[in-house]
């Protein structure tokens, strides 16, 4: 209740929360395509490459208006993207190497320009470093309005070109064969991703923006194999992390909003990696554990089968110690063998009478049909 009252009374918190939520939604939707296309590091390169554009825009225009600085960042980010794609297309340098090269050159140039600006006698340069680390608390109504307008443009474009984006993302050869221009589609996707990165610089900064773009999509990917559901979940995770991170940072003094948002979405990624029903680590461990258990059960069943027919009596019961001896199991393995036999009995493959075990017709049929070498 205190949190709700705080949000209701604090206009700045409402504004920052709305801006962070919009950023999370836009980043989540467009980041999904970057993750599926295995271009996750593109966000890192573009966000770092935006810094010299911000600095040059300030040097040339001499103003710190967000619109002007973001325009400079957009031009610089698009230039970096064009250079990366050109290097990959016209040289033998691979995508990751081109990313690292462009990222380091542009970011290094940006730091040089930032140092130059800080030495200028003009006091107007103060505060430009917020684009490096982010400063969501400085978001103004016009900044949120810009995010909203861009979101209203970008999301409908994704919906409008959904079929083209989906085909070009998963199978470029098929897209070309049915008449789609994958080059133009990919350039449109890259252009939209760059815009998403640029509008998030003021909130989470150059360094952390790549996490905001990729983390929601990575978390969503663990929960589904359908692109449409992945995009929706990614947008939801991005929105939740944006709002939650903003509220948490407002409740704790001197806690920066941008890094807090990234920590929240990182926590969502971690939980998804562990507990997602199909891809989660916990599910995989259970699946592997069940697989190994079934293998051990098959081994025990085959040994009972062999002992059964070696004795030449179709209804011969075999005691626990003989089964353990045939498996060369140590004394401390009694409990494990008891569990395996109990499971085989539950599956209806063996019968138990006191501490004696015998394979039944269902168990014999199972061996012959499912286990190699199971014939008599």
N, C-alpha and C positions, 0 to 999 in steps of 0.2 A: 504493500500500500504506500509506503514511503517513497518508493521509486516512482510510482504513478503520480503521486502528488508533486514530486520533484520535476518530472517531465511536464506536468500540466502548468506549473508556475514559471518554469525557466524557458524563456523564448529562445535563448541562444542554444540550449540543449536540444530543443525541438528542431531548430534549424540544422544543427550539426548532425543530429540523428537522421533527419530526412536526407541530407546530402550523402551521408555514409551509406544509407540504405539504397539510394539510387545508384551510387557507385558499385555497391555489392551486386545489385541486379544486373547492371550493364556488364560488369566484369565477368559475372558468372555465365551469362548467356554467350558472350563472344569468346571467353576463355575456353569454353567447351570445344569450339572448333580448333583452337590452337592445340589443345591436348590431343584430340583425335587425330589431327594431322601431324602429330609429333613435332610441333614447333613451339614447345613450352618455353624454351629459352629466348624466343623472339621478344617476349614481353620484357625480359631483363635487358636485352640489347636496346630496344626502343626507348625504354624509360631512362636509361643512362644516356642515350644519344640525344634526349630532349634537352639536357642541361645547356649545351652551347647555344641552342636556339633561344632559350629563355634569356641567356646573358646577352646575345647579340640583339635581341628585340629591345632590351633595356638600353643598351648602348646607343642604338640607332634612334629609337623613339624618345628615350629619356623618361619613360613613365613606368609605374609599377601596376598599371591596370591589369587585372587578371586576364581580360580578353586579349590584350596585346601580347602578354607573356605566353599565354597558351597558344596563340597563333604562331609565335616563334617556335615554341616547342613542337607544334604539329608539323611545321615545315621541316624542322630538323629531324623529327622522327620519321617522316615520310622519306626524306633524303637517305637516312640510314637504312631504311627498309629497301629502297631502290638499289642502293649499293650492295646490300647483302644478297638480294635476289640476282643481281647482275653478276656478282662474283661467282655464285653457284652455277649460273647458267653458262657463262662464257669462260670459265676456268675449271681446273681439276680440283680446286679447293672445295672441301665438303662444307655442308651447312653449318655445323657446329664451329668449325675453324673460322669461317667467314663471320659468324656472330661474335666470336671472341675478339677478332681483329677490329671490327667496327666498334664494338662496345668500348674497348680500351682506348682507341683513338679519339672517339667522340667525347667520352667521359673525361679523358685527360685534357682535351681541349676545353671542355666546359670548366674544369677546375682552374685552368690557367686564366680563362676569361673572368671567372669569379674572383680570383685573387686580384686581377687588374681592376675590376669594378670596386672592390673594397678599398683600394688605394686612391680612388678618385676623391677629390675634395667635396664632391656633392654628397650631402647627407641623405639624399633620397634613395641611395642604394641599400639602406638597411632593410633587412627582412627577406632578401632574395634567397638566403640559404634555407628558407622554409621549404623550398621545392626539393631540397636534397633529402631531408629527413621527414618532411610532411608536418603540417600544423593545422589539423582539422578545426581547432578552436577559432581560427581566424576566418573561417568560411562566412561570407556575407550572403545576404538574400539574393544578390545578383549572381553569385557563384552557384548557389543551389538552383537558381532559375536556368542557368546555362546547362547544368547537368540534366535538369528536367527536359529542356528542349531537345538536347542531344539524345536523351533516352527515348523521347517520343519519336524521334527520327530513326534511330538505330534499330530499336526493337521491331517496329513495323516492317523495316527493310528485311530483317531476318525472317519474319513471317511471310512476306511477299515472295522472297526468293528461297523459301525453305527447301523446295524440291531440288533446285539447282545447287544450293549449298550442300545438301545431303549427298547427292550423287557425286559432286566434285570432291567432297571430303573423303568418301569411302572408295570410289573407283573412278579415277580420272580417265582411264582408257575407255570404259563404258560410256562415260559422259561425252567424250569426244566422238565416239561411234554413233551416238544418237543426236549429234549436232550441237552440243553445248560447247561454248568456248571456255575451257577450264582456266586458261590464262587470265581472262577477264574476271571470271568468278573468283579466282584466288586473289587477284589484285583487290577486288572489292572487299573480300574478307579481311585481307591484310590492312586495308585502309580503315575499316571499321574497328579493327583491333587497336590500331595506332590511336584512333580517336578515344577509345575507351581508356587507353593507358594515359593519354594526355590529361583527360579530365580528372584522373585520380591523383595526379602529382601533388596537388595542394593538400590533399587529405592524408595520404600515406607516404608521399615522397618518392623520389627517384629510386632509392635503394630498395624499398619494400613493395613497390607497385607490382613487380612481377609476381610476388606471392599472392597479391590480391587478385590478379588475373587468373592464375593457374590453380591455386588451392581449392576454390569452390568446385571447379570442374573435376579435379582429382578425387575429391570426396564423393561427388555425385557419381563418378564412374564406378565406384565400388558397389553401388546399390542397384545398378541396372545395366542392361545390355541394349536398351533402346535410346537412340539419340534424343528423341523428343522428351522423354522422362528425365534423361540426364541434364538437358538444358534447363528444365523447370526446377529440378532439385538444385542445380548449381546456382541458379538465381536465388532460390530460397535460402541456401546456405550463405550466399554472399550477403543477402539482406539481413539475416539473423546476426551474422558476425559484425556487420556494420553498426547496427543498432545496439547490440549487446556491448561491443567494444566501447562505443561512445558513452553509454550509461555507466559502465564500470570505471572508465577513466574519469568521469565526472564525480563519482563517489569517493575516489581515492585521490588525495592531493598530490600534485606534481607527477601524475601518471599520464604520459603522452597518449593521445587518442590513436594515432596511426599504428604504432607498434602494438597497442592493445588489441586493435581490430585484427591485426595479422596473427597475434597469439591466439585469439578466439577461433579464427578460421583454421589455424594449425591444429588446435584441439579437436575441431570437427573432423579434420582429415585423419588424425590419429584414431579417433573413435571409429570412423568409417573403415579404416584399414584393419582394425581389430574385430569389429562386431558386424560388419556387413554380411548379410545372409549367404551370398554366393561367393564373394571374393575375399571375405574377411579372414584374417589370420586365425581367429578362434575356430571358425567353421572349417578351415583347412586342416587345422590340427585334429579336430574331431573326425574329419573325414579320413585323414591318414591313419589315425588311431584305430578307427573302425576297419580300415583296409588291412592293417597289420593283424588285427584280431581275427579277421576272417581267414587270413592266410594260416595263422597258427591253428585255428579250428580245423581247417582242411588237413593240416599235417597230422593232427591228433586223430581225425576221422579215418584217414588212410591207414594209420598204424593199427587202429582197432579193426579195420577191414582186413588187413594182412593177418593179424593174430586170429581173427575169426575163421578164415579159410585155411590157415596153417593147421588148425586143430581138427579140421575135417568134420566139424559138427555145425550144422546150420543154425542152431539155436544156442551155441556155446556162449556163456557169459564169461567176461574177462574181468579180473579184479583190478583194482586201482594200481597196485604195485607193479603188476605186469605191464600195464599201459605206460607207467612212468619209466620202467626199465627199457621198454622198446624205444622210448624217446630220448634215452640217456639224460634224463633230467635229474638235477641235484635235489637233495632233501628240502632245501629252502624254496623249491619251486612247487611244492604241494598246493599251496593256495592258488597259484596261477593255473595249474592243471585242473583243479576243482572248478574254477570259473569257466574254463574252456569246455569242460564236460557238461557243466550245467547249461551253458549256452547251446551246445549241440543237442542236449535233451529238450530244451525249450523250442528249438527249431524242428524238433521231431525227427532228427536223423539217427539218434541212438536211444536205447531204452535203458532204464536204470532199475535194478532190483537190489535193495540194500546197498552194498558198496561194489556191486558187480555191474558191468556195462556190456551191452551187446548192440551191434549194428542191426538196424531193421531194413526192410525192403526200400523204404524211402531213402535211407542213407546210402544203400548200395546203388540205387538208381542215380542219386546225386553224384556219386564218384564216377560212375560210367559216363555220365553226360557232361560233367563240368571239370573233371580233373584228369589231366593226361596220365596215362599209365594206370588208369583205374580199373582196367579190365582184369578178369581172373587170369 
